[in-house]
Amino acid sequence: MNQQQGWTLDAIQQLREMARERIPVTVMSLKLKRPVEAVRAKLAQIGLTGVES
């Protein structure tokens, strides 16, 4: 399995903004060029739950 790309502060800020705007996780995944599961995991890690798939 390939090593996952780390999350930059900029990427986390973008993720928070998209979550605040209620953008679906699938769209976040495409915009951030990361797997859906990685986006969901990071949202959970930073305490942003309840974002739509």
C-alpha positions, 0 to 999 in steps of 0.5 A: 500500500502506498504511503498517504500524503500528509495533510498541510495546514492549507488543506485542513483549512480548506476542509474546514471551510468546505465543511462549514459550507456543508459541501458533501464529502464526495465533493471535498474528496475531489477538490482535495484530490484525496480518497473519500475515506481519508477526508472522512477520517480527517473530519472525524480527527478534527472534530467535524462530524455530521457532514453529508456524504 
